[in-house]
Amino acid sequence: MRRMALKQISSSRCFGGLQKVFEHSSVELKCKMKFAVYLPPQAESAKCPALYWLSVLPCSSPRSPSSPPLIFLIRLDTDGLTCTEQNFITKSGYQQAASEHGLVVIAPDTSPRGCNIKGEDDSWDFGTGAGFYVNATEDPWKTNYRMYSYVTEELPQLINANFPVDPQRMSIFGHSMGGHGALICALKNPGKYKSVSAFAPICNPVLCPWGKKVFNGYLGPDESKWKAYDATCLVKSYSGSQIDILIDQGKDDEFLSNGQLLPDNFIVACTEKKIPVVFRLQEGYDHSYYFIATFITDHIKHHAKYLNA
């Protein structure tokens, strides 16, 4: 396979391996994209399994129009932390477990950036940072906002061509919007991923405010088209090979209580289709990276069980 042009942005030694960030010109998204890749020590002498991480919506919370303005004082070290590839690699602490189990872990950015689309920066939960892992069909988004094809096709091809990975051993996981992305990628591509897991995923977006907003914007008003990117809907029609799903959900997650995540709908659908799902409701945990850091080793072990079998 032809090696594609990559620009290395950074490289840091971590738990015997290397945490790197690269930039490339994406064919699918028609813009420059960054992704992070962790190369464990084992990658120096052998091809390793690849585990893909999909990240959350931009780090914001909705406020009512009557809310007072907020002022933040932020210290920016290196790239700073928005919801890009940087969040996961700096906050989750996954590298130690990835090193132990010999997994190459890839974390792409969450959307196209700098596409000069009118309105792309107007909202924290739509446009820049919030690609929602769909292939948009509506103007003006359809030219650039093709994150589904990017994470399932273009990025794996790039990783396979440039890094010591075994293309037959690949898994996927994610958080919130990225959990939604991980679930739909696995369910839409039976056999492509050895395993899937998620932290607080948006499980039934056709029925939640986030999903309705982004699907209407990216896919148009025909709600029948939305179901192709809804994990609960996809489970109901799933007929592929068995896949074991692990989901962790914080019980004190504000987005659980306000109806954005809807995991119960997904669990019911999985039960009816006899698809194995381990759902763990974690007492006292919220939607943050403190929650992810607490249970990230469990998820790495879950994937290693299948990737290293």
Solvent accessible surface area in square Angstrom, and as a share of the most:
residue,aa,sasa,rsa
1,M,158,0.70
2,R,184,0.67
3,R,162,0.59
4,M,51,0.23
5,A,93,0.72
6,L,48,0.24
7,K,125,0.53
8,Q,89,0.40
9,I,64,0.33
10,S,50,0.32
11,S,50,0.32
12,S,64,0.41
13,R,152,0.55
14,C,33,0.20
15,F,110,0.46
16,G,39,0.38
17,G,2,0.02
18,L,47,0.23
19,Q,17,0.08
20,K,28,0.12
21,V,3,0.01
22,F,19,0.08
23,E,32,0.15
24,H,10,0.05
25,S,75,0.48
26,S,6,0.04
27,V,121,0.70
28,E,35,0.16
29,L,0,0.00
30,K,127,0.54
31,C,21,0.13
32,K,129,0.55
33,M,3,0.01
34,K,63,0.27
35,F,0,0.00
36,A,1,0.00
37,V,0,0.00
38,Y,0,0.00
39,L,26,0.13
40,P,2,0.01
41,P,48,0.30
42,Q,71,0.32
43,A,11,0.09
44,E,136,0.61
45,S,106,0.68
46,A,57,0.44
47,K,131,0.56
48,C,5,0.03
49,P,4,0.03
50,A,3,0.02
51,L,0,0.00
52,Y,3,0.01
53,W,0,0.00
54,L,1,0.00
55,S,0,0.00
56,V,15,0.08
57,L,5,0.02
58,P,22,0.14
59,C,80,0.48
60,S,52,0.34
61,S,62,0.40
62,P,77,0.49
63,R,127,0.46
64,S,61,0.39
65,P,146,0.92
66,S,104,0.67
67,S,37,0.24
68,P,97,0.61
69,P,117,0.74
70,L,96,0.48
71,I,170,0.86
72,F,149,0.62
73,L,182,0.90
74,I,119,0.61
75,R,203,0.74
76,L,125,0.62
77,D,78,0.40
78,T,139,0.81
79,D,79,0.41
80,G,9,0.08
81,L,78,0.39
82,T,84,0.49
83,C,2,0.01
84,T,22,0.13
85,E,5,0.02
86,Q,16,0.07
87,N,1,0.00
88,F,0,0.00
89,I,18,0.09
90,T,79,0.46
91,K,82,0.35
92,S,2,0.01
93,G,50,0.48
94,Y,2,0.01
95,Q,12,0.05
96,Q,108,0.48
97,A,3,0.03
98,A,0,0.00
99,S,15,0.09
100,E,121,0.54
101,H,47,0.21
102,G,5,0.05
103,L,0,0.00
104,V,0,0.00
105,V,1,0.01
106,I,0,0.00
107,A,1,0.01
108,P,0,0.00
109,D,6,0.03
110,T,0,0.00
111,S,0,0.00
112,P,0,0.00
113,R,72,0.26
114,G,62,0.60
115,C,24,0.14
116,N,142,0.73
117,I,19,0.10
118,K,193,0.82
119,G,27,0.26
120,E,12,0.05
121,D,108,0.56
122,D,123,0.64
123,S,34,0.22
124,W,57,0.20
125,D,14,0.07
126,F,25,0.11
127,G,0,0.00
128,T,31,0.18
129,G,2,0.02
130,A,0,0.00
131,G,1,0.01
132,F,0,0.00
133,Y,0,0.00
134,V,1,0.00
135,N,24,0.12
136,A,4,0.03
137,T,75,0.44
138,E,62,0.28
139,D,105,0.55
140,P,70,0.44
141,W,20,0.07
142,K,94,0.40
143,T,71,0.41
144,N,17,0.08
145,Y,1,0.00
146,R,70,0.26
147,M,0,0.00
148,Y,25,0.10
149,S,5,0.03
150,Y,0,0.00
151,V,3,0.02
152,T,4,0.02
153,E,85,0.38
154,E,17,0.08
155,L,0,0.00
156,P,7,0.04
157,Q,85,0.38
158,L,1,0.00
159,I,0,0.00
160,N,46,0.24
161,A,12,0.10
162,N,19,0.10
163,F,21,0.09
164,P,43,0.27
165,V,2,0.01
166,D,34,0.17
167,P,62,0.39
168,Q,136,0.60
169,R,65,0.24
170,M,12,0.05
171,S,0,0.00
172,I,1,0.01
173,F,0,0.00
174,G,0,0.00
175,H,3,0.02
176,S,0,0.00
177,M,0,0.00
178,G,0,0.00
179,G,0,0.00
180,H,0,0.00
181,G,0,0.00
182,A,0,0.00
183,L,1,0.00
184,I,0,0.00
185,C,0,0.00
186,A,2,0.02
187,L,10,0.05
188,K,60,0.25
189,N,37,0.19
190,P,69,0.43
191,G,56,0.54
192,K,71,0.30
193,Y,8,0.03
194,K,91,0.39
195,S,0,0.00
196,V,1,0.00
197,S,0,0.00
198,A,0,0.00
199,F,0,0.00
200,A,0,0.00
201,P,0,0.00
202,I,0,0.00
203,C,0,0.00
204,N,6,0.03
205,P,0,0.00
206,V,20,0.12
207,L,106,0.53
208,C,0,0.00
209,P,80,0.50
210,W,10,0.03
211,G,0,0.00
212,K,95,0.40
213,K,91,0.38
214,V,1,0.00
215,F,0,0.00
216,N,78,0.40
217,G,22,0.21
218,Y,0,0.00
219,L,5,0.03
220,G,3,0.02
221,P,110,0.69
222,D,66,0.34
223,E,107,0.48
224,S,75,0.49
225,K,110,0.47
226,W,10,0.04
227,K,113,0.48
228,A,42,0.33
229,Y,25,0.09
230,D,0,0.00
231,A,0,0.00
232,T,4,0.02
233,C,26,0.16
234,L,26,0.13
235,V,0,0.00
236,K,120,0.51
237,S,84,0.54
238,Y,20,0.08
239,S,112,0.72
240,G,32,0.31
241,S,68,0.44
242,Q,141,0.63
243,I,12,0.06
244,D,38,0.20
245,I,2,0.01
246,L,13,0.07
247,I,0,0.00
248,D,0,0.00
249,Q,1,0.00
250,G,0,0.00
251,K,99,0.42
252,D,87,0.45
253,D,1,0.01
254,E,96,0.43
255,F,15,0.06
256,L,44,0.22
257,S,99,0.64
258,N,80,0.41
259,G,25,0.24
260,Q,17,0.07
261,L,0,0.00
262,L,45,0.22
263,P,6,0.04
264,D,97,0.50
265,N,53,0.27
266,F,0,0.00
267,I,43,0.22
268,V,85,0.49
269,A,2,0.01
270,C,0,0.00
271,T,92,0.53
272,E,122,0.55
273,K,83,0.35
274,K,178,0.76
275,I,17,0.09
276,P,52,0.32
277,V,34,0.19
278,V,88,0.51
279,F,56,0.23
280,R,71,0.26
281,L,87,0.43
282,Q,29,0.13
283,E,126,0.57
284,G,51,0.49
285,Y,70,0.27
286,D,65,0.34
287,H,22,0.10
288,S,36,0.23
289,Y,25,0.09
290,Y,183,0.70
291,F,0,0.00
292,I,0,0.00
293,A,44,0.34
294,T,67,0.39
295,F,27,0.11
296,I,4,0.02
297,T,56,0.33
298,D,54,0.28
299,H,0,0.00
300,I,0,0.00
301,K,103,0.44
302,H,25,0.11
303,H,0,0.00
304,A,6,0.05
305,K,127,0.54
306,Y,61,0.23
307,L,0,0.00
308,N,71,0.36
309,A,119,0.92
